[in-house]
Structures are given as C-alpha cells and as structure tokens.
Amino acid sequence: MIKNLFLTSLILVACQDIHETKTFTSSEELDKFFKSSKEYSDYKESTDLFLMVLKTYKITELDLSYTCSDSGEAIAFELFIKNNTDYTFEVLSHNISI
C-alpha cells in the first residue's frame, strides 16, 4: 500500500507544470526578466545575422509596450513571453532600420 502511494505521488509530481510564470508591473521589470532569460541568452550567443528592425509589442493583459531592436531579439522576446508567462501580445509596429 505504501509503495503504491509513493509511486502515485512520484507520478503526480512528475506531471506538474514546473514553469513559474512571471508577473510584471512595469516595462523596466519586463526588460530585466527578459534580458536575464534563457531565450535572450540564446539570442545573444547566436552567430546568426538578423534584420535590423524595430518591432514594438503590446502585452495585452498588462497594457505594457516593449520594443525589440532586431529580428533575433524579437523572436527571443516572443519565445520568452510564450515560455515564461500566461500573457498574450500583439505587434504594434514594424520599422526597418537602414
């Protein structure tokens, strides 16, 4: 009986979502968490070339805006929001830098 309870508890722990969702109260706080994320780190360590484009996002639930400076940072930001929060975003603008 104890063995079954132990195995059941292990299965339940293994099935739990281990991602901690983040909550932001300001653009500065969002920037801090994003720039300390795995997604941003992967982007910075990449040797890929990215299109120079300013892409502005709006976090719908928080009414916060965030601007990325190139396409690689934009991809990293989108992944960060999807992987680490329950928030949704919309793209407000695209501006190609020359």
Order of alpha helices (4+ residues) and beta strands (2+ residues): alpha-alpha-alpha-beta-beta-alpha-beta
